[in-house]
Amino acid sequence: MLDGLDEEDSLEEGVQATKKKMRLSMHQVKALEKNFDVGNKLEPERKVKLAEELGLQPRQVAIWFQNRRAIWKTKVLEKDYAMLKANREKEPPRNCSDCLNSPSDNRQLSGDDCPSVVFN
């Protein structure tokens, strides 16, 4: 009996919590970005000082930095992947027919050992 009432109350609280979500102003975001560029790790003293300057809670600043580091890390990984992919496309194939049909032994030769590969 009471379980149904508790569920309704918690649903209403969830809706209210969603409505109270605070957005940062452009000034606050720019200041946070500027500080992130200085250093993406946040010391406790710096966090408190930044929170006071921007009128935010220290926890809000910490969470913003945590989220921003996650975005930064994803962008770095995407950039590294694109670079590796581009380099991989430039390399000659490692399993060329000359290497596979090598009479010496049945080992696979590296690009440096392959007689059919010409490097620029």
Phi and psi restraints in degrees (range 20) as a CNS / XPLOR table:
assign (resid 1 and name C) (resid 2 and name N)
       (resid 2 and name CA) (resid 2 and name C) 1.0 -73.4 20.0 2
assign (resid 2 and name N) (resid 2 and name CA)
       (resid 2 and name C) (resid 3 and name N) 1.0 -23.4 20.0 2
assign (resid 2 and name C) (resid 3 and name N)
       (resid 3 and name CA) (resid 3 and name C) 1.0 -61.0 20.0 2
assign (resid 3 and name N) (resid 3 and name CA)
       (resid 3 and name C) (resid 4 and name N) 1.0 -39.3 20.0 2
assign (resid 3 and name C) (resid 4 and name N)
       (resid 4 and name CA) (resid 4 and name C) 1.0 -63.7 20.0 2
assign (resid 4 and name N) (resid 4 and name CA)
       (resid 4 and name C) (resid 5 and name N) 1.0 -39.8 20.0 2
assign (resid 4 and name C) (resid 5 and name N)
       (resid 5 and name CA) (resid 5 and name C) 1.0 -67.5 20.0 2
assign (resid 5 and name N) (resid 5 and name CA)
       (resid 5 and name C) (resid 6 and name N) 1.0 -40.3 20.0 2
assign (resid 5 and name C) (resid 6 and name N)
       (resid 6 and name CA) (resid 6 and name C) 1.0 -62.7 20.0 2
assign (resid 6 and name N) (resid 6 and name CA)
       (resid 6 and name C) (resid 7 and name N) 1.0 -39.7 20.0 2
assign (resid 6 and name C) (resid 7 and name N)
       (resid 7 and name CA) (resid 7 and name C) 1.0 -64.6 20.0 2
assign (resid 7 and name N) (resid 7 and name CA)
       (resid 7 and name C) (resid 8 and name N) 1.0 -42.1 20.0 2
assign (resid 7 and name C) (resid 8 and name N)
       (resid 8 and name CA) (resid 8 and name C) 1.0 -63.9 20.0 2
assign (resid 8 and name N) (resid 8 and name CA)
       (resid 8 and name C) (resid 9 and name N) 1.0 -42.3 20.0 2
assign (resid 8 and name C) (resid 9 and name N)
       (resid 9 and name CA) (resid 9 and name C) 1.0 -62.8 20.0 2
assign (resid 9 and name N) (resid 9 and name CA)
       (resid 9 and name C) (resid 10 and name N) 1.0 -42.7 20.0 2
assign (resid 9 and name C) (resid 10 and name N)
       (resid 10 and name CA) (resid 10 and name C) 1.0 -68.7 20.0 2
assign (resid 10 and name N) (resid 10 and name CA)
       (resid 10 and name C) (resid 11 and name N) 1.0 -32.8 20.0 2
assign (resid 10 and name C) (resid 11 and name N)
       (resid 11 and name CA) (resid 11 and name C) 1.0 -65.5 20.0 2
assign (resid 11 and name N) (resid 11 and name CA)
       (resid 11 and name C) (resid 12 and name N) 1.0 -42.7 20.0 2
assign (resid 11 and name C) (resid 12 and name N)
       (resid 12 and name CA) (resid 12 and name C) 1.0 -64.1 20.0 2
assign (resid 12 and name N) (resid 12 and name CA)
       (resid 12 and name C) (resid 13 and name N) 1.0 -39.3 20.0 2
assign (resid 12 and name C) (resid 13 and name N)
       (resid 13 and name CA) (resid 13 and name C) 1.0 -65.2 20.0 2
assign (resid 13 and name N) (resid 13 and name CA)
       (resid 13 and name C) (resid 14 and name N) 1.0 -38.1 20.0 2
assign (resid 13 and name C) (resid 14 and name N)
       (resid 14 and name CA) (resid 14 and name C) 1.0 -63.6 20.0 2
assign (resid 14 and name N) (resid 14 and name CA)
       (resid 14 and name C) (resid 15 and name N) 1.0 -40.0 20.0 2
assign (resid 14 and name C) (resid 15 and name N)
       (resid 15 and name CA) (resid 15 and name C) 1.0 -65.7 20.0 2
assign (resid 15 and name N) (resid 15 and name CA)
       (resid 15 and name C) (resid 16 and name N) 1.0 -42.3 20.0 2
assign (resid 15 and name C) (resid 16 and name N)
       (resid 16 and name CA) (resid 16 and name C) 1.0 -64.7 20.0 2
assign (resid 16 and name N) (resid 16 and name CA)
       (resid 16 and name C) (resid 17 and name N) 1.0 -39.4 20.0 2
assign (resid 16 and name C) (resid 17 and name N)
       (resid 17 and name CA) (resid 17 and name C) 1.0 -64.6 20.0 2
assign (resid 17 and name N) (resid 17 and name CA)
       (resid 17 and name C) (resid 18 and name N) 1.0 -37.1 20.0 2
assign (resid 17 and name C) (resid 18 and name N)
       (resid 18 and name CA) (resid 18 and name C) 1.0 -66.6 20.0 2
assign (resid 18 and name N) (resid 18 and name CA)
       (resid 18 and name C) (resid 19 and name N) 1.0 -39.6 20.0 2
assign (resid 18 and name C) (resid 19 and name N)
       (resid 19 and name CA) (resid 19 and name C) 1.0 -66.9 20.0 2
assign (resid 19 and name N) (resid 19 and name CA)
       (resid 19 and name C) (resid 20 and name N) 1.0 -28.4 20.0 2
assign (resid 19 and name C) (resid 20 and name N)
       (resid 20 and name CA) (resid 20 and name C) 1.0 -84.1 20.0 2
assign (resid 20 and name N) (resid 20 and name CA)
       (resid 20 and name C) (resid 21 and name N) 1.0 0.2 20.0 2
assign (resid 20 and name C) (resid 21 and name N)
       (resid 21 and name CA) (resid 21 and name C) 1.0 -58.3 20.0 2
assign (resid 21 and name N) (resid 21 and name CA)
       (resid 21 and name C) (resid 22 and name N) 1.0 125.8 20.0 2
assign (resid 21 and name C) (resid 22 and name N)
       (resid 22 and name CA) (resid 22 and name C) 1.0 -91.9 20.0 2
assign (resid 22 and name N) (resid 22 and name CA)
       (resid 22 and name C) (resid 23 and name N) 1.0 132.6 20.0 2
assign (resid 22 and name C) (resid 23 and name N)
       (resid 23 and name CA) (resid 23 and name C) 1.0 -98.9 20.0 2
assign (resid 23 and name N) (resid 23 and name CA)
       (resid 23 and name C) (resid 24 and name N) 1.0 147.0 20.0 2
assign (resid 23 and name C) (resid 24 and name N)
       (resid 24 and name CA) (resid 24 and name C) 1.0 -84.7 20.0 2
assign (resid 24 and name N) (resid 24 and name CA)
       (resid 24 and name C) (resid 25 and name N) 1.0 147.6 20.0 2
assign (resid 24 and name C) (resid 25 and name N)
       (resid 25 and name CA) (resid 25 and name C) 1.0 -76.2 20.0 2
assign (resid 25 and name N) (resid 25 and name CA)
       (resid 25 and name C) (resid 26 and name N) 1.0 165.6 20.0 2
assign (resid 25 and name C) (resid 26 and name N)
       (resid 26 and name CA) (resid 26 and name C) 1.0 -62.4 20.0 2
assign (resid 26 and name N) (resid 26 and name CA)
       (resid 26 and name C) (resid 27 and name N) 1.0 -37.6 20.0 2
assign (resid 26 and name C) (resid 27 and name N)
       (resid 27 and name CA) (resid 27 and name C) 1.0 -60.3 20.0 2
assign (resid 27 and name N) (resid 27 and name CA)
       (resid 27 and name C) (resid 28 and name N) 1.0 -45.1 20.0 2
assign (resid 27 and name C) (resid 28 and name N)
       (resid 28 and name CA) (resid 28 and name C) 1.0 -65.1 20.0 2
assign (resid 28 and name N) (resid 28 and name CA)
       (resid 28 and name C) (resid 29 and name N) 1.0 -43.3 20.0 2
assign (resid 28 and name C) (resid 29 and name N)
       (resid 29 and name CA) (resid 29 and name C) 1.0 -63.6 20.0 2
assign (resid 29 and name N) (resid 29 and name CA)
       (resid 29 and name C) (resid 30 and name N) 1.0 -44.5 20.0 2
assign (resid 29 and name C) (resid 30 and name N)
       (resid 30 and name CA) (resid 30 and name C) 1.0 -61.6 20.0 2
assign (resid 30 and name N) (resid 30 and name CA)
       (resid 30 and name C) (resid 31 and name N) 1.0 -41.5 20.0 2
assign (resid 30 and name C) (resid 31 and name N)
       (resid 31 and name CA) (resid 31 and name C) 1.0 -65.7 20.0 2
assign (resid 31 and name N) (resid 31 and name CA)
       (resid 31 and name C) (resid 32 and name N) 1.0 -40.7 20.0 2
assign (resid 31 and name C) (resid 32 and name N)
       (resid 32 and name CA) (resid 32 and name C) 1.0 -65.9 20.0 2
assign (resid 32 and name N) (resid 32 and name CA)
       (resid 32 and name C) (resid 33 and name N) 1.0 -42.8 20.0 2
assign (resid 32 and name C) (resid 33 and name N)
       (resid 33 and name CA) (resid 33 and name C) 1.0 -60.9 20.0 2
assign (resid 33 and name N) (resid 33 and name CA)
       (resid 33 and name C) (resid 34 and name N) 1.0 -43.8 20.0 2
assign (resid 33 and name C) (resid 34 and name N)
       (resid 34 and name CA) (resid 34 and name C) 1.0 -60.5 20.0 2
assign (resid 34 and name N) (resid 34 and name CA)
       (resid 34 and name C) (resid 35 and name N) 1.0 -43.9 20.0 2
assign (resid 34 and name C) (resid 35 and name N)
       (resid 35 and name CA) (resid 35 and name C) 1.0 -68.3 20.0 2
assign (resid 35 and name N) (resid 35 and name CA)
       (resid 35 and name C) (resid 36 and name N) 1.0 -32.8 20.0 2
assign (resid 35 and name C) (resid 36 and name N)
       (resid 36 and name CA) (resid 36 and name C) 1.0 -66.3 20.0 2
assign (resid 36 and name N) (resid 36 and name CA)
       (resid 36 and name C) (resid 37 and name N) 1.0 -37.8 20.0 2
assign (resid 36 and name C) (resid 37 and name N)
       (resid 37 and name CA) (resid 37 and name C) 1.0 -64.7 20.0 2
assign (resid 37 and name N) (resid 37 and name CA)
       (resid 37 and name C) (resid 38 and name N) 1.0 -31.6 20.0 2
assign (resid 37 and name C) (resid 38 and name N)
       (resid 38 and name CA) (resid 38 and name C) 1.0 -68.6 20.0 2
assign (resid 38 and name N) (resid 38 and name CA)
       (resid 38 and name C) (resid 39 and name N) 1.0 -43.0 20.0 2
assign (resid 38 and name C) (resid 39 and name N)
       (resid 39 and name CA) (resid 39 and name C) 1.0 -169.0 20.0 2
assign (resid 39 and name N) (resid 39 and name CA)
       (resid 39 and name C) (resid 40 and name N) 1.0 131.0 20.0 2
assign (resid 39 and name C) (resid 40 and name N)
       (resid 40 and name CA) (resid 40 and name C) 1.0 -86.8 20.0 2
assign (resid 40 and name N) (resid 40 and name CA)
       (resid 40 and name C) (resid 41 and name N) 1.0 -2.7 20.0 2
assign (resid 40 and name C) (resid 41 and name N)
       (resid 41 and name CA) (resid 41 and name C) 1.0 -102.7 20.0 2
assign (resid 41 and name N) (resid 41 and name CA)
       (resid 41 and name C) (resid 42 and name N) 1.0 145.7 20.0 2
assign (resid 41 and name C) (resid 42 and name N)
       (resid 42 and name CA) (resid 42 and name C) 1.0 -119.3 20.0 2
assign (resid 42 and name N) (resid 42 and name CA)
       (resid 42 and name C) (resid 43 and name N) 1.0 113.2 20.0 2
assign (resid 42 and name C) (resid 43 and name N)
       (resid 43 and name CA) (resid 43 and name C) 1.0 -75.0 20.0 2
assign (resid 43 and name N) (resid 43 and name CA)
       (resid 43 and name C) (resid 44 and name N) 1.0 152.0 20.0 2
assign (resid 43 and name C) (resid 44 and name N)
       (resid 44 and name CA) (resid 44 and name C) 1.0 -55.5 20.0 2
assign (resid 44 and name N) (resid 44 and name CA)
       (resid 44 and name C) (resid 45 and name N) 1.0 -41.4 20.0 2
assign (resid 44 and name C) (resid 45 and name N)
       (resid 45 and name CA) (resid 45 and name C) 1.0 -65.2 20.0 2
assign (resid 45 and name N) (resid 45 and name CA)
       (resid 45 and name C) (resid 46 and name N) 1.0 -42.3 20.0 2
assign (resid 45 and name C) (resid 46 and name N)
       (resid 46 and name CA) (resid 46 and name C) 1.0 -65.4 20.0 2
assign (resid 46 and name N) (resid 46 and name CA)
       (resid 46 and name C) (resid 47 and name N) 1.0 -38.6 20.0 2
assign (resid 46 and name C) (resid 47 and name N)
       (resid 47 and name CA) (resid 47 and name C) 1.0 -62.1 20.0 2
assign (resid 47 and name N) (resid 47 and name CA)
       (resid 47 and name C) (resid 48 and name N) 1.0 -46.7 20.0 2
assign (resid 47 and name C) (resid 48 and name N)
       (resid 48 and name CA) (resid 48 and name C) 1.0 -64.9 20.0 2
assign (resid 48 and name N) (resid 48 and name CA)
       (resid 48 and name C) (resid 49 and name N) 1.0 -44.4 20.0 2
assign (resid 48 and name C) (resid 49 and name N)
       (resid 49 and name CA) (resid 49 and name C) 1.0 -62.4 20.0 2
assign (resid 49 and name N) (resid 49 and name CA)
       (resid 49 and name C) (resid 50 and name N) 1.0 -44.8 20.0 2
assign (resid 49 and name C) (resid 50 and name N)
       (resid 50 and name CA) (resid 50 and name C) 1.0 -64.6 20.0 2
assign (resid 50 and name N) (resid 50 and name CA)
       (resid 50 and name C) (resid 51 and name N) 1.0 -41.3 20.0 2
assign (resid 50 and name C) (resid 51 and name N)
       (resid 51 and name CA) (resid 51 and name C) 1.0 -62.2 20.0 2
assign (resid 51 and name N) (resid 51 and name CA)
       (resid 51 and name C) (resid 52 and name N) 1.0 -42.2 20.0 2
assign (resid 51 and name C) (resid 52 and name N)
       (resid 52 and name CA) (resid 52 and name C) 1.0 -65.1 20.0 2
assign (resid 52 and name N) (resid 52 and name CA)
       (resid 52 and name C) (resid 53 and name N) 1.0 -42.5 20.0 2
assign (resid 52 and name C) (resid 53 and name N)
       (resid 53 and name CA) (resid 53 and name C) 1.0 -63.5 20.0 2
assign (resid 53 and name N) (resid 53 and name CA)
       (resid 53 and name C) (resid 54 and name N) 1.0 -35.3 20.0 2
assign (resid 53 and name C) (resid 54 and name N)
       (resid 54 and name CA) (resid 54 and name C) 1.0 -97.8 20.0 2
assign (resid 54 and name N) (resid 54 and name CA)
       (resid 54 and name C) (resid 55 and name N) 1.0 -3.6 20.0 2
assign (resid 54 and name C) (resid 55 and name N)
       (resid 55 and name CA) (resid 55 and name C) 1.0 71.1 20.0 2
assign (resid 55 and name N) (resid 55 and name CA)
       (resid 55 and name C) (resid 56 and name N) 1.0 35.5 20.0 2
assign (resid 55 and name C) (resid 56 and name N)
       (resid 56 and name CA) (resid 56 and name C) 1.0 -118.1 20.0 2
assign (resid 56 and name N) (resid 56 and name CA)
       (resid 56 and name C) (resid 57 and name N) 1.0 167.9 20.0 2
assign (resid 56 and name C) (resid 57 and name N)
       (resid 57 and name CA) (resid 57 and name C) 1.0 -80.1 20.0 2
assign (resid 57 and name N) (resid 57 and name CA)
       (resid 57 and name C) (resid 58 and name N) 1.0 145.0 20.0 2
assign (resid 57 and name C) (resid 58 and name N)
       (resid 58 and name CA) (resid 58 and name C) 1.0 -55.0 20.0 2
assign (resid 58 and name N) (resid 58 and name CA)
       (resid 58 and name C) (resid 59 and name N) 1.0 -35.7 20.0 2
assign (resid 58 and name C) (resid 59 and name N)
       (resid 59 and name CA) (resid 59 and name C) 1.0 -63.9 20.0 2
assign (resid 59 and name N) (resid 59 and name CA)
       (resid 59 and name C) (resid 60 and name N) 1.0 -37.8 20.0 2
assign (resid 59 and name C) (resid 60 and name N)
       (resid 60 and name CA) (resid 60 and name C) 1.0 -62.0 20.0 2
assign (resid 60 and name N) (resid 60 and name CA)
       (resid 60 and name C) (resid 61 and name N) 1.0 -42.1 20.0 2
assign (resid 60 and name C) (resid 61 and name N)
       (resid 61 and name CA) (resid 61 and name C) 1.0 -65.1 20.0 2
assign (resid 61 and name N) (resid 61 and name CA)
       (resid 61 and name C) (resid 62 and name N) 1.0 -43.7 20.0 2
assign (resid 61 and name C) (resid 62 and name N)
       (resid 62 and name CA) (resid 62 and name C) 1.0 -62.1 20.0 2
assign (resid 62 and name N) (resid 62 and name CA)
       (resid 62 and name C) (resid 63 and name N) 1.0 -43.4 20.0 2
assign (resid 62 and name C) (resid 63 and name N)
       (resid 63 and name CA) (resid 63 and name C) 1.0 -67.2 20.0 2
assign (resid 63 and name N) (resid 63 and name CA)
       (resid 63 and name C) (resid 64 and name N) 1.0 -39.6 20.0 2
assign (resid 63 and name C) (resid 64 and name N)
       (resid 64 and name CA) (resid 64 and name C) 1.0 -59.9 20.0 2
assign (resid 64 and name N) (resid 64 and name CA)
       (resid 64 and name C) (resid 65 and name N) 1.0 -45.8 20.0 2
assign (resid 64 and name C) (resid 65 and name N)
       (resid 65 and name CA) (resid 65 and name C) 1.0 -63.2 20.0 2
assign (resid 65 and name N) (resid 65 and name CA)
       (resid 65 and name C) (resid 66 and name N) 1.0 -39.8 20.0 2
assign (resid 65 and name C) (resid 66 and name N)
       (resid 66 and name CA) (resid 66 and name C) 1.0 -63.2 20.0 2
assign (resid 66 and name N) (resid 66 and name CA)
       (resid 66 and name C) (resid 67 and name N) 1.0 -45.9 20.0 2
assign (resid 66 and name C) (resid 67 and name N)
       (resid 67 and name CA) (resid 67 and name C) 1.0 -64.9 20.0 2
assign (resid 67 and name N) (resid 67 and name CA)
       (resid 67 and name C) (resid 68 and name N) 1.0 -40.0 20.0 2
assign (resid 67 and name C) (resid 68 and name N)
       (resid 68 and name CA) (resid 68 and name C) 1.0 -66.6 20.0 2
assign (resid 68 and name N) (resid 68 and name CA)
       (resid 68 and name C) (resid 69 and name N) 1.0 -36.9 20.0 2
assign (resid 68 and name C) (resid 69 and name N)
       (resid 69 and name CA) (resid 69 and name C) 1.0 -64.5 20.0 2
assign (resid 69 and name N) (resid 69 and name CA)
       (resid 69 and name C) (resid 70 and name N) 1.0 -37.7 20.0 2
assign (resid 69 and name C) (resid 70 and name N)
       (resid 70 and name CA) (resid 70 and name C) 1.0 -63.9 20.0 2
assign (resid 70 and name N) (resid 70 and name CA)
       (resid 70 and name C) (resid 71 and name N) 1.0 -42.3 20.0 2
assign (resid 70 and name C) (resid 71 and name N)
       (resid 71 and name CA) (resid 71 and name C) 1.0 -65.0 20.0 2
assign (resid 71 and name N) (resid 71 and name CA)
       (resid 71 and name C) (resid 72 and name N) 1.0 -44.1 20.0 2
assign (resid 71 and name C) (resid 72 and name N)
       (resid 72 and name CA) (resid 72 and name C) 1.0 -60.6 20.0 2
assign (resid 72 and name N) (resid 72 and name CA)
       (resid 72 and name C) (resid 73 and name N) 1.0 -44.5 20.0 2
assign (resid 72 and name C) (resid 73 and name N)
       (resid 73 and name CA) (resid 73 and name C) 1.0 -63.0 20.0 2
assign (resid 73 and name N) (resid 73 and name CA)
       (resid 73 and name C) (resid 74 and name N) 1.0 -41.6 20.0 2
assign (resid 73 and name C) (resid 74 and name N)
       (resid 74 and name CA) (resid 74 and name C) 1.0 -62.2 20.0 2
assign (resid 74 and name N) (resid 74 and name CA)
       (resid 74 and name C) (resid 75 and name N) 1.0 -43.0 20.0 2
assign (resid 74 and name C) (resid 75 and name N)
       (resid 75 and name CA) (resid 75 and name C) 1.0 -64.5 20.0 2
assign (resid 75 and name N) (resid 75 and name CA)
       (resid 75 and name C) (resid 76 and name N) 1.0 -39.9 20.0 2
assign (resid 75 and name C) (resid 76 and name N)
       (resid 76 and name CA) (resid 76 and name C) 1.0 -63.7 20.0 2
assign (resid 76 and name N) (resid 76 and name CA)
       (resid 76 and name C) (resid 77 and name N) 1.0 -43.6 20.0 2
assign (resid 76 and name C) (resid 77 and name N)
       (resid 77 and name CA) (resid 77 and name C) 1.0 -64.1 20.0 2
assign (resid 77 and name N) (resid 77 and name CA)
       (resid 77 and name C) (resid 78 and name N) 1.0 -40.9 20.0 2
assign (resid 77 and name C) (resid 78 and name N)
       (resid 78 and name CA) (resid 78 and name C) 1.0 -63.5 20.0 2
assign (resid 78 and name N) (resid 78 and name CA)
       (resid 78 and name C) (resid 79 and name N) 1.0 -41.4 20.0 2
assign (resid 78 and name C) (resid 79 and name N)
       (resid 79 and name CA) (resid 79 and name C) 1.0 -64.4 20.0 2
assign (resid 79 and name N) (resid 79 and name CA)
       (resid 79 and name C) (resid 80 and name N) 1.0 -45.9 20.0 2
assign (resid 79 and name C) (resid 80 and name N)
       (resid 80 and name CA) (resid 80 and name C) 1.0 -62.4 20.0 2
assign (resid 80 and name N) (resid 80 and name CA)
       (resid 80 and name C) (resid 81 and name N) 1.0 -41.0 20.0 2
assign (resid 80 and name C) (resid 81 and name N)
       (resid 81 and name CA) (resid 81 and name C) 1.0 -63.1 20.0 2
assign (resid 81 and name N) (resid 81 and name CA)
       (resid 81 and name C) (resid 82 and name N) 1.0 -43.9 20.0 2
assign (resid 81 and name C) (resid 82 and name N)
       (resid 82 and name CA) (resid 82 and name C) 1.0 -62.4 20.0 2
assign (resid 82 and name N) (resid 82 and name CA)
       (resid 82 and name C) (resid 83 and name N) 1.0 -39.9 20.0 2
assign (resid 82 and name C) (resid 83 and name N)
       (resid 83 and name CA) (resid 83 and name C) 1.0 -66.7 20.0 2
assign (resid 83 and name N) (resid 83 and name CA)
       (resid 83 and name C) (resid 84 and name N) 1.0 -44.4 20.0 2
assign (resid 83 and name C) (resid 84 and name N)
       (resid 84 and name CA) (resid 84 and name C) 1.0 -63.1 20.0 2
assign (resid 84 and name N) (resid 84 and name CA)
       (resid 84 and name C) (resid 85 and name N) 1.0 -40.4 20.0 2
assign (resid 84 and name C) (resid 85 and name N)
       (resid 85 and name CA) (resid 85 and name C) 1.0 -64.1 20.0 2
assign (resid 85 and name N) (resid 85 and name CA)
       (resid 85 and name C) (resid 86 and name N) 1.0 -43.2 20.0 2
assign (resid 85 and name C) (resid 86 and name N)
       (resid 86 and name CA) (resid 86 and name C) 1.0 -64.5 20.0 2
assign (resid 86 and name N) (resid 86 and name CA)
       (resid 86 and name C) (resid 87 and name N) 1.0 -42.7 20.0 2
assign (resid 86 and name C) (resid 87 and name N)
       (resid 87 and name CA) (resid 87 and name C) 1.0 -65.0 20.0 2
assign (resid 87 and name N) (resid 87 and name CA)
       (resid 87 and name C) (resid 88 and name N) 1.0 -38.2 20.0 2
assign (resid 87 and name C) (resid 88 and name N)
       (resid 88 and name CA) (resid 88 and name C) 1.0 -64.8 20.0 2
assign (resid 88 and name N) (resid 88 and name CA)
       (resid 88 and name C) (resid 89 and name N) 1.0 -37.8 20.0 2
assign (resid 88 and name C) (resid 89 and name N)
       (resid 89 and name CA) (resid 89 and name C) 1.0 -69.2 20.0 2
assign (resid 89 and name N) (resid 89 and name CA)
       (resid 89 and name C) (resid 90 and name N) 1.0 -25.6 20.0 2
assign (resid 89 and name C) (resid 90 and name N)
       (resid 90 and name CA) (resid 90 and name C) 1.0 -78.4 20.0 2
assign (resid 90 and name N) (resid 90 and name CA)
       (resid 90 and name C) (resid 91 and name N) 1.0 -28.0 20.0 2
assign (resid 90 and name C) (resid 91 and name N)
       (resid 91 and name CA) (resid 91 and name C) 1.0 -72.5 20.0 2
assign (resid 91 and name N) (resid 91 and name CA)
       (resid 91 and name C) (resid 92 and name N) 1.0 146.8 20.0 2
assign (resid 91 and name C) (resid 92 and name N)
       (resid 92 and name CA) (resid 92 and name C) 1.0 -71.9 20.0 2
assign (resid 92 and name N) (resid 92 and name CA)
       (resid 92 and name C) (resid 93 and name N) 1.0 156.9 20.0 2
assign (resid 92 and name C) (resid 93 and name N)
       (resid 93 and name CA) (resid 93 and name C) 1.0 -64.4 20.0 2
assign (resid 93 and name N) (resid 93 and name CA)
       (resid 93 and name C) (resid 94 and name N) 1.0 143.1 20.0 2
assign (resid 93 and name C) (resid 94 and name N)
       (resid 94 and name CA) (resid 94 and name C) 1.0 -83.1 20.0 2
assign (resid 94 and name N) (resid 94 and name CA)
       (resid 94 and name C) (resid 95 and name N) 1.0 -17.5 20.0 2
assign (resid 94 and name C) (resid 95 and name N)
       (resid 95 and name CA) (resid 95 and name C) 1.0 -108.2 20.0 2
assign (resid 95 and name N) (resid 95 and name CA)
       (resid 95 and name C) (resid 96 and name N) 1.0 50.6 20.0 2
assign (resid 95 and name C) (resid 96 and name N)
       (resid 96 and name CA) (resid 96 and name C) 1.0 -72.0 20.0 2
assign (resid 96 and name N) (resid 96 and name CA)
       (resid 96 and name C) (resid 97 and name N) 1.0 159.4 20.0 2
assign (resid 96 and name C) (resid 97 and name N)
       (resid 97 and name CA) (resid 97 and name C) 1.0 -64.5 20.0 2
assign (resid 97 and name N) (resid 97 and name CA)
       (resid 97 and name C) (resid 98 and name N) 1.0 -32.9 20.0 2
assign (resid 97 and name C) (resid 98 and name N)
       (resid 98 and name CA) (resid 98 and name C) 1.0 -62.5 20.0 2
assign (resid 98 and name N) (resid 98 and name CA)
       (resid 98 and name C) (resid 99 and name N) 1.0 -39.5 20.0 2
assign (resid 98 and name C) (resid 99 and name N)
       (resid 99 and name CA) (resid 99 and name C) 1.0 -72.8 20.0 2
assign (resid 99 and name N) (resid 99 and name CA)
       (resid 99 and name C) (resid 100 and name N) 1.0 -38.9 20.0 2
assign (resid 99 and name C) (resid 100 and name N)
       (resid 100 and name CA) (resid 100 and name C) 1.0 -69.7 20.0 2
assign (resid 100 and name N) (resid 100 and name CA)
       (resid 100 and name C) (resid 101 and name N) 1.0 -30.3 20.0 2
assign (resid 100 and name C) (resid 101 and name N)
       (resid 101 and name CA) (resid 101 and name C) 1.0 -97.5 20.0 2
assign (resid 101 and name N) (resid 101 and name CA)
       (resid 101 and name C) (resid 102 and name N) 1.0 18.1 20.0 2
assign (resid 101 and name C) (resid 102 and name N)
       (resid 102 and name CA) (resid 102 and name C) 1.0 -63.8 20.0 2
assign (resid 102 and name N) (resid 102 and name CA)
       (resid 102 and name C) (resid 103 and name N) 1.0 127.2 20.0 2
assign (resid 102 and name C) (resid 103 and name N)
       (resid 103 and name CA) (resid 103 and name C) 1.0 -77.2 20.0 2
assign (resid 103 and name N) (resid 103 and name CA)
       (resid 103 and name C) (resid 104 and name N) 1.0 -15.1 20.0 2
assign (resid 103 and name C) (resid 104 and name N)
       (resid 104 and name CA) (resid 104 and name C) 1.0 -58.7 20.0 2
assign (resid 104 and name N) (resid 104 and name CA)
       (resid 104 and name C) (resid 105 and name N) 1.0 -69.2 20.0 2
assign (resid 104 and name C) (resid 105 and name N)
       (resid 105 and name CA) (resid 105 and name C) 1.0 -149.0 20.0 2
assign (resid 105 and name N) (resid 105 and name CA)
       (resid 105 and name C) (resid 106 and name N) 1.0 175.8 20.0 2
assign (resid 105 and name C) (resid 106 and name N)
       (resid 106 and name CA) (resid 106 and name C) 1.0 -88.1 20.0 2
assign (resid 106 and name N) (resid 106 and name CA)
       (resid 106 and name C) (resid 107 and name N) 1.0 21.3 20.0 2
assign (resid 106 and name C) (resid 107 and name N)
       (resid 107 and name CA) (resid 107 and name C) 1.0 -83.6 20.0 2
assign (resid 107 and name N) (resid 107 and name CA)
       (resid 107 and name C) (resid 108 and name N) 1.0 153.2 20.0 2
assign (resid 107 and name C) (resid 108 and name N)
       (resid 108 and name CA) (resid 108 and name C) 1.0 -85.7 20.0 2
assign (resid 108 and name N) (resid 108 and name CA)
       (resid 108 and name C) (resid 109 and name N) 1.0 129.6 20.0 2
assign (resid 108 and name C) (resid 109 and name N)
       (resid 109 and name CA) (resid 109 and name C) 1.0 -84.1 20.0 2
assign (resid 109 and name N) (resid 109 and name CA)
       (resid 109 and name C) (resid 110 and name N) 1.0 150.2 20.0 2
assign (resid 109 and name C) (resid 110 and name N)
       (resid 110 and name CA) (resid 110 and name C) 1.0 -81.9 20.0 2
assign (resid 110 and name N) (resid 110 and name CA)
       (resid 110 and name C) (resid 111 and name N) 1.0 171.2 20.0 2
assign (resid 110 and name C) (resid 111 and name N)
       (resid 111 and name CA) (resid 111 and name C) 1.0 -59.6 20.0 2
assign (resid 111 and name N) (resid 111 and name CA)
       (resid 111 and name C) (resid 112 and name N) 1.0 -32.5 20.0 2
assign (resid 111 and name C) (resid 112 and name N)
       (resid 112 and name CA) (resid 112 and name C) 1.0 -69.6 20.0 2
assign (resid 112 and name N) (resid 112 and name CA)
       (resid 112 and name C) (resid 113 and name N) 1.0 -30.8 20.0 2
assign (resid 112 and name C) (resid 113 and name N)
       (resid 113 and name CA) (resid 113 and name C) 1.0 -86.2 20.0 2
assign (resid 113 and name N) (resid 113 and name CA)
       (resid 113 and name C) (resid 114 and name N) 1.0 -16.5 20.0 2
assign (resid 113 and name C) (resid 114 and name N)
       (resid 114 and name CA) (resid 114 and name C) 1.0 -74.9 20.0 2
assign (resid 114 and name N) (resid 114 and name CA)
       (resid 114 and name C) (resid 115 and name N) 1.0 123.4 20.0 2
assign (resid 114 and name C) (resid 115 and name N)
       (resid 115 and name CA) (resid 115 and name C) 1.0 -72.4 20.0 2
assign (resid 115 and name N) (resid 115 and name CA)
       (resid 115 and name C) (resid 116 and name N) 1.0 -19.4 20.0 2
assign (resid 115 and name C) (resid 116 and name N)
       (resid 116 and name CA) (resid 116 and name C) 1.0 -91.5 20.0 2
assign (resid 116 and name N) (resid 116 and name CA)
       (resid 116 and name C) (resid 117 and name N) 1.0 -6.1 20.0 2
assign (resid 116 and name C) (resid 117 and name N)
       (resid 117 and name CA) (resid 117 and name C) 1.0 -95.1 20.0 2
assign (resid 117 and name N) (resid 117 and name CA)
       (resid 117 and name C) (resid 118 and name N) 1.0 127.4 20.0 2
assign (resid 117 and name C) (resid 118 and name N)
       (resid 118 and name CA) (resid 118 and name C) 1.0 -111.7 20.0 2
assign (resid 118 and name N) (resid 118 and name CA)
       (resid 118 and name C) (resid 119 and name N) 1.0 122.6 20.0 2
assign (resid 118 and name C) (resid 119 and name N)
       (resid 119 and name CA) (resid 119 and name C) 1.0 -98.7 20.0 2
assign (resid 119 and name N) (resid 119 and name CA)
       (resid 119 and name C) (resid 120 and name N) 1.0 140.7 20.0 2
